[in-house]
Amino acid sequence: MADLLRREGPEPILRRVIACLRADFLRWPDFDLAPRLASHSAGGVIELMPIADARLYAFKFVNGHPGNTRLGKQTVVAFGVLADVATGYPLLMCEMSVLTALRTAATSALAASVLARSGSRSMALIGTGAQAEFQALAFQQTLGIDEIRLFDVDPAAVAKARANLDHRGLRLVCATSVAEAVAGADIVTTATADKTRATILTPDLVEPGQHLNAIGGDCPGKTELHPGIVAGARTFVEYEPQTRAEGEIQQMPAGYPVTELWRVLRGDAPGRVSPEDITLFDSVGFALEDFSALRFLWEIAGAGPSLDLIPQPDDPKDLFGSVFSRGQAFERAA
Amino acid sequence: MADLLRREGPEPILRRVIACLRADFLRWPDFDLAPRLASHSAGGVIELMPIADARLYAFKFVNGHPGNTRLGKQTVVAFGVLADVATGYPLLMCEMSVLTALRTAATSALAASVLARSGSRSMALIGTGAQAEFQALAFQQTLGIDEIRLFDVDPAAVAKARANLDHRGLRLVCATSVAEAVAGADIVTTATADKTRATILTPDLVEPGQHLNAIGGDCPGKTELHPGIVAGARTFVEYEPQTRAEGEIQQMPAGYPVTELWRVLRGDAPGRVSPEDITLFDSVGFALEDFSALRFLWEIAGAGPSLDLIPQPDDPKDLFGSVFSRGQAFERAA
């Protein structure tokens, strides 16, 4: 899969993932939806995210362990499976750390395409870890963003993002504070990873008309925005039952109004109403996005090398005989 | 894994899986438990079954599609993953059709070891499909069952089971009816597959003192026993919240009393009280059993061949750079 992505390049891949995502969001009612199944522990969380339409079933295994980078491991690793609803047979299994970053960025850009004010050109990127470059390029491809202001508490992470984004047609500004990155930006993306209530943005930093793309707060107890920002924003979510527990809106009363993104994409609900609105896409990541990413991969690449995960006995009722040859005990004894 | 099982032989493998299962059932309160997540469609069901203790996380992907045998495919295919709770990293992935049959048989035998009347020697096996031989050998190894009465509506399935079980120290009787198979048997195992309300056993066939091991009824709308049998039996289950929806007891009122098997194994609740009791193990298959099977495999075999499912960038924050080389767009353009 890495070869495939490398051959195509990130920009064309992002454009195609965004097209798949848009098509699947537009047929939202076709899907059997459920909140993900999370297993929390002291160090992090392991989740299963299943979803299906009438033809394809998909799920993703994904963890989130903020302490992993200190061990030289990834905060998030993931793999996904696509299966055939008619037979239950798996069709495709693949690593999804990169696909997750791609589909998260694609979802962010898709949301911003209907929520950010028109003519948006600059984006602040707060947190320049594993997601950062994908976000920058998705917004460039979808909205024509040409200026990225980078900020991270880790200067090495900023240098890394800057080097990766060099020579890709973006003006890169390394900000010395969150305030400097955010001031005057059309879009603010927060992508930080601590599993805690953090306040990456405070209300005084946010300007009328900005679109906030909050992707780091994505599980119970993990938020990035001051609740005052959420209170003053028009808020859009992927799948309300999941976001109520996991998103920035976990800080708000149960009646705090939100709109699901698919309804805006279908024209069933308004997105941004005025150029002065502060819009917030409270993104936590939803199974539909993984479905779209896996479907994309299946359509462009097929199954890839085959994995020996399904026994194929001559007689499907003879599972035993397919493993243990007949009379084996007798032969051993003889 | 097939090589490993073949080398060891089914009987020693079953004894070891039963030992792992018993150890894990005895520490039931250590586990983070949840009913499985099922996605139902016209042709079958696809399920995810997660479970974790403080050290290991496991899940199984498994389908159930009764029409698959008509396509030359398996009714049930499955694979499982074991992951490290501390980092969220997957440790082991393996095919689980065979492991599922092994752990199902091991669980049946473990339950019967505390529920069947002492001195049990004969078992009727109604439904001689993919599970049959595993059941027969697990009961032989655990309880000393030496007579198996085989019955299936498909004579080829009976012939298959008979051939596989030949020369394994069992007296094999091919019955011409369910009634003939059941009459005088100490234990009756039902392992049929139709996704429907079936009545494999009726109350008139069941004798006082018999232990019923019902493994075929395992999802909503799929049962094997006449409700009159359940009403007259002392019933034991794996995990009550799941079995209420999926087991034979879905036919009973919500207040119908059941006992979880782990409590009997720990001595916290009675099992069989009198030699005349009809005991029923209403088995639907639970994630803990897969956990035990995967732990068993991990302990005897390790991870096996490595799968390229986790990217290992030099810098864990540099996911982008690990796939897309820096300046790639520039190089392409140059």
Interface residues (C-beta under 8 A of the other chain):
Chain A: A2 L5 R6 G9 P10 E11 D32 A34 L37 S39 S41 G43 G44 V45 I46 L48 P50 A52 A54 Y57 F59 F61 N63 G64 H65 N68 T69 L71 G72 K73 Q74 T75 V77 F79 V81 A83 V85 A86 T87 G88 Y89 P90 E95 S97 V98 A101 T128 G129 A130 Q131 A132 E133 F134 D154 A156 A157 K160 A161 A163 N164 D166 H167 R168 G169 L307 D308 L309 I310 P311 P313 D315 P316 K317 D318 L319 F320 G321 S322 V323 F324 S325 R326 G327 Q328 A329 F330 R332
Chain B: A2 L5 R6 G9 P10 E11 D32 A34 L37 S39 S41 G43 G44 V45 I46 L48 P50 A52 A54 Y57 F59 F61 N63 G64 H65 N68 T69 L71 G72 K73 Q74 T75 V77 F79 V81 A83 V85 A86 T87 G88 Y89 P90 C94 E95 S97 V98 A101 T128 G129 A130 Q131 A132 E133 F134 D154 A156 A157 K160 A161 A163 N164 D166 H167 R168 G169 L307 D308 L309 I310 P311 P313 D315 P316 K317 D318 L319 F320 G321 S322 V323 F324 S325 R326 G327 Q328 A329 F330 R332
